[in-house]
Structure formats: C-alpha cells, structure tokens
C-alpha cells in the first residue's frame, strides 16, 4: 500500500526547481522496517523511491520524502554489530580528540548517536559527551551505559535545549547521519547554535563518487535523502556562514567522505579540499550524463543477478543471503528477489533475527546457520564489509561455499 509522502518540486539544497530524475527504484517498503511473523500478512506501507540531479547546484537527492519519524523513531541498525565499523569509529574519536585538542572541559555532541559506539570512544579520553537520536528502542538499549542521551531529532529547537542543559560543544559529529537531513537550513542553524566559538562540525557520509564508481544503487533508500559530493556540501555551508576546512576520502563502507567544517573566519582551508573538488569535476559529478550511465549500469546488474539466481535455483542449488542491512532491501526490492530465490538471510544482529525483510519478506536468521546448513551459495548483501565477512565465514568457504557479490558487477568468489 503506497503511503503519503512529500514530492519535492525544488532542490533540497539550493531551492531551485531544476531537479531531474535519473533512476526510479519503484515503490518500496522502508528499508529498516523489518517485520514480525505475526504482521507478515498485514498491509505494508510503501513509498516511491526516485533519485534526481539538480542542474543548478549539482546536488543528487531523492525527489520524494518520507516523514522522518516514520523511519527513525524505532531503528534496528546498530553500529557495534560490525567490528570494522566499531574500530573505525574509535579511530575517529582518536583523530578528533588529537586534532581538536579535546580535554575534560570539552563537550562532544554526536547527532544520530545510534548505540553510542563513537561516544564510547571519546569517553576513553575523559571528554564530556552527549548523544542525540530519536530512536526510543536504542535509548532503552543503551540506558545502562553511563552516557548521556537526548532522545529527539536534531534541529534548531533541539539545539537550543541542548545548549540550555549541557552547554555549547567543542565538536559536533554526524557519522552516516547528514544524508538523512530533510530540512538542511534548520539543521545547520542548529549546528551553529550548538557549536562554541572555534568549534568543529565533523561529517562522515557515503560519498557520491564511490556510489557512481561502484554502481552502488543499493545505498539509495528513503532514509538517505541526499547523496553528497563535496562541491554541493561546500556551497551549502558557504551560504550559511560556514566553510569546509578539511576533506578526505575513506575506504569504510567502500567509500565515504570525511569533512571538517567551521564558522567563517575560523580555521585555514587545507589543500586537500581543492584536490577533492578537482577530482569530482574530473569524474563528471557535475554532469547529468554521469547519472544516466549509472542508471543504465544498475539495470544491467538487475538483469545479470536475477538471471544468475534463477539459473542456480533451476540447477537445484541452495542460495541464501548474508547481512540484512537497509541497503540490501533496496537491492532485493528493485531486483524482485524473494524467498523463492533466497531461502533466508543470515545476520549477526539479534535485533533483526527472527524477523522478515521489509517488502520481500525473507526470514532473517542467526549467522551460525550458514555452518549448520552449508548452502551452496551466499548472496552478500552487506558487500561493503566483504573483507570482515569473508574472515568471519572462513570455515564456510573452506567447506566449499561460495559468495556472490552484486556490485559493481555480479561475480562469484570462493
């Protein structure tokens, strides 16, 4: 059942009307709304999933938006489920603490703090911390960890409450949260309210150039309203009295952008910023034709993967999935892969085990099932953690199991 949503006639960033759609992924269920067995026959809300390019500011974005509370008030993804991500976030806390010379009097505010993995990294240095996140279930999950939390969506109103109760922050972080923001002007107004003079806003987000190079169309889902490159981001902050002082590409999730932002007049711009911008232009991120080619390649993957799974089924091979990330549900829905092609999906997160994937209703089981079952093939939905998963499942591979990787082209390893 298609639900109410907001169709944007204007760019989310520059408010100009020139946003042209280049890929329609269909009407899909919300990617993190896994369902129980009791609700599997109930009518499931679905929303259009379409992505476009702004010809004015070159920002890539969804053209339809779902109300934030429908996606974030109850949330099943936790950062600590991946050792790779946990280690990365602790390394980030090391980096920021050293770079910003944080001490016991400094406050770090993490927006979209999830299960507070990043803040636990900062806590090792005796820094004051505060997490801001609307997910009530995650607030209950982390209630006993001794870290302070504000259970709310971050906006200007929330920012004023944070300052009133906890004071101003030396650092504000948003790791894999900035793409979720629907009202960018209000959000940045909140950042400027929370930051103390000389403070730093640190962003990590999936990087648009990596999405294009890897044909990672599965990272497109309703939570991700924006698909950030540095040039549109730089324009956004410049229009709001801030500037990007540092930027770098990261290998995490097979491609992220880390950005440090300060108020205008604070901090020197590092030369890597210009280098990243030059590379974006050289790779055509400001050209609509780049995204038309991306859409064509996504359709090729859809055809190839569906053909591969159908052939294996017809040969009597058993195929399951591994990893139940939100991105996997975009892939399953767009490719129309259901339990007739994948028996089940193994995942390490207890929050998802025993549930069914949104849209395609494939059961999620504990990761240990792979060894007790030894299926012939595993479609790796969490392909962005391929090295970690291959190491975890070395015994499955030793016994002759094989993994199927869906992007940037369909291939079998093992």
N, C-alpha and C positions, 0 to 999 in steps of 0.2 A: 504494500500500500504506500503510494507516494505521499509524503507529508509536506506540510507547509515549509517553505524556505524563502529566502530573500534573493531575488535576482538583482545583481548589481548592474546598473546602466553606466556606472562610472568606474574609473580606476580606483582601487583601494588606496593608492599612494598619492597620485597627482590630481585625482578627481576629474580628469578629462574623460570624455566619452569613448575614446578610441581603443577599446579592448576587443580584440578579435579572437574568437575561439579557434583552437587548432586540434583539440582532441576531446572526444566525448566518450567517457568510460561507462556510460549507461546510468541507470538508476540503481543505486546500491544501498545496502544497509550500512549503518555506522560501523566503522572498521574495528572499534574496540568494544562493541556491544555484544559480547558473547552471550549465548542464551542457555537456559537450563532445559533439561529434558521435559520438564512439566510445561514449559512455554513454547516447545518446538512447533506446535500446531497453531499457535496464536498468530494473528496478522502482524507482520513485522514492518516497522516504519522503514521506508526507503526514500532516498533523496537523489536528485540529479548530481552527477559528478562530471563537471566540464571544466576545462582549463583554457585560458586565453593569454594573449600577449598585448600589452599596452603599446601602441605605436607612438605615444607621446613621451613616456619615461622609460619604456622598455622593461617594465616590471611584469613578471609572469605570475598569474594568480588564478584562483577559482572564480568562475563567473556566477556561481550560486553559493549562498552561505546558509549554514545550519546554525540555529541558536546555540551559543557556547555551552549553556547549562545542560543541553541535551547530550553533549559529548563528554563533559569534564567533571560533573558532579559525582559520578561513580566511574572509577577508572581502574582497569585491570593490568595495565603495564607497570612493571616496577624495574627500576634501574639495576638493582642488585641481582637480578636474575642472570645477568651476564657478567662474568669475571672480567672480560675485556673492558666493558663499559665502566664497571666499578673502578678498575685500575686507572682508566683514563680520567675519570672524574677526580680521583685522588691526586693524580699528576697535575690536573688543572688547578686544584687547590694549592699545591706546592708552587706552581708557576705564578699564580696571582698573589699569593702571600709574599713571595720574594719580590715580584715586580712592583707591587704597591706598598711594600714595607709595612705590612699589617701587624698590629700588636693587640694587646688585651683591651685597649680602649676603642678599637675599631669594630664597626658593625658590618657584617656581610648579609645582604638580603638576597635569597635565591627565589626567583619567580618560577613557578611550576616546579616546586621542590620535590615532588613525587615522594619517594620513600626516604628522602633526605640523605642519600648517599654522598652527594657533593658536600653538604654541610658537615657531615661526619668527618670529611677530610679536613675542612677548615678548623673543626673543633680540636684537632691534634695540636694546633698552634695557640690554643687559648683565646682565639678570636671570638667575639660575640656573634651569634648567628640568629637568623630568623628565616623560616621558610614560609612562602605564600603559595597556596594551592587550593583550588575549590573542591578537590575530591574528598568527600566525607569519609569514604571507606579507607582511604590511605591515611587520613588523620587518625582514625581508630587503630590502624595497623602500627603506626609509629608513636602512639600515645605514651609509651613507656621508655622512649629512648633518651629522654632528658633534654631534647632540643625543642626550642620554642617554635610554634607554628601558628600562622594566621590562615584560617580556612575560608578563603574567598578568592574570587577572580581579581587579579591585579588590574586596577585602573586608577584614575586620579582620586576618586573618593577613597579607595583602599589606601592609596599612598598617604593621604592626609591622616588616616587613622594610624598607620604605621609610624609616622613621624611623631604623632602625639603620644603614642605609647612606648615606642622603642628608640626614638630619636632618628637622626639622619645617618645614612650609610656611607661608608668609605668606598664600598664596592657593591654593585648590584649585578647579579648574574642571571642569565636566561639561557639554559642549555636545552636545545630542542624545544623551545617554547616560543621564540619570536615568530616562527612561521604560523603559529596559531592565532595571532592577534588580528581581530577584525576591525577595531577602531584604533588605527595607528596613532592618530593625533592625540587622543585621550591617553593612550598608553605612554607615549613619550612625555606628555605633560606630567604623568605620574612618576616617571623616571626622574625628571628634572626636580620634582618636588622632594623625592626621597634622597637624592644624592647630596652630600655635603660639598662645599666648595673644594675643588680639586679631586673630587671623587670620580670613579671609573665605572662605566657600564660595559659588561663583558657578554658578548653573544657567541653562542655556538649554534650553527644551524646546518641542515643539509644544504649542500652547495649546488646551485643550478648547473654549473658547468659539469660537475660529476654526474648529475642526473642525465644530462644530454649525452655525455660520452658513454655512459653505461646503459643507456636506454632504460633507466630505472623508473619506468612509468608506474611501478607498483608503490613508489613512495608518494604518489598522488592519492590522497584521500581527504575526507571532509575536514578533518582537524587542521590539515595543512592548507591554510588559506593563501599563503604566499610562498613562492619558490625563489629564494633570494640569491641574487648576484650582488657583488659589491657596489657596482655603479648605481643602481636604484636605491640601495641602502644609504649610500653616501649622499644622494640627493635628498632623501627623506630627512636625515639628521641635519644637513645644512639648512634646510627650510625651517628647522626648529631650534636654531641656535646652538647646535652641537656639531662635532666633527669626528670623523674616523681617524684615529692616530696610529693604529696598527692593524694589520690583517695578515692572515696566513691560512693556507690550505692544510687540512688534516686528513689522515687516512681513515679515521674512525668512521664506521658505517659505510665504508668505501667512498667517503668523500664528504667532508664538512668544511665550513668556513668559520674561522675564529676571528672576531673583531673586537677591538677595544675602542670605546667611544668616550669622549669627554666634552665638557662645555667649551664653546668657542673661547679662544684666548688661553686655554689650559692645555699644556702638553704640546710637544712637537710631533709633526707627522713623520712617521718612519718611511724610508724609501720603498719598503715592500708594498705599501699601499698603491703607489703608482705602478709597480710591477704587476700586481694582481689586476688592476684596471686595464693595463695594456694587453694582458693575456686574454681577458674577457672579450675585448674588441677583436683581437686576432682570431678568436674562435667563434665569432659571429653571434654572441649573446644579445647583440642589439639589432639582430636581423630576424624578421618573421620567418624567412625561409628555413632557418635553423630548426625551428619548432615544427614546421611542416614535415621536414625529414624525420624528426623524432617520432611523429605520429605514424609515419609510414613504417618505420622500423618496429614500433610497438605492434602494429598489425601483423608484421611478419613473424614476430615472436609468438603472438597469439595462435597463428596458424601452425607453426612448427611444433609448439609444445603440445597443443591439443592433438595433433597428428601422432606425436611420439607416445603420449599416454594412451591413446586409443589403440595404437599398434601393440604396445606392451600388454594391455588388457586382453586383446584378441589372441595374443600368444600364451595366455594363461599366467602371465607374470603378476606377482603381487606388488602393488605400488602404494606407498604411504607418504605422508608429508612429515617434515621436521621443522619445528618452530612455528608458533602461532602468533606472529607479530601482526600489527594492524596492516602493514604493507602486504602481507600475504593474502589478506581478504580482498584487497583491490585486485590482485592477480587472479585469485580464484573466481571472483565475480565476473571480471572482464573476460576471462577465458572460458567461463561457464564450466568450471571443474567442480563436480560434486562428488558424493560418496561412491558413485558408480566408477569413478576413475581413481580416487584416493580413499582407501579403507578408513583411515584415521590420520590424525596429526599428532605426533609426539612433541611434548613441550615440557621444559623444566619448571615452569611457574605453577605452583599449587593453586594460584588464583584462577587459572584457566582450565586446569584438569577437571574432567567430569562435565564440562560444558560443551557447547556446539558452536562452530564458527557462525558468525552472522551471515545471512544471505544464503550460503550454500549448505549449512547445517552438517558439517563434517565433525565427528566426535574428536575431542582433544583428550589425550591420554598421557600418563607419565612417560618420560623419556626412556625409562628402563624397558619399556615394551619392545623397543627395537631388538634388544638382545634375546628376549624371551620368545619373540616372534620370528626374527630374522627374515623380514620381507626381502624380495629381490631388489627393489629399487626404492630410493627415498628422494622425493622432490624437496629440495632445500628451499623453503620459503623464507627463512632467515638468512639469506645468502650473504648479507652484509657481515655476518660473523662466521664465514665459511672456515677460516683457519681454526678458530676456537672449537667449532662443532666437529670438524674432522678429527681434532685431537681427542675430544671427548668420546667420539664414537670409533676410535681406532680398532676396537675389537670387532665391531660390526663390519668394518672394512676388511679386516684380516680374514673373516669368515667368508668373504666373497661378496659382500653387499656393495651396492653402487649408489652414488648420489647423482641426481640430475640438477644441474644449475640452470635457471631460466634466463638469465641476462648476463651480458649484453647479447648473447645468442645461446640457444639451447645446446647443452653439451652434457655428456656423461663422464663422471670421474670415479675412480676406484678400481 
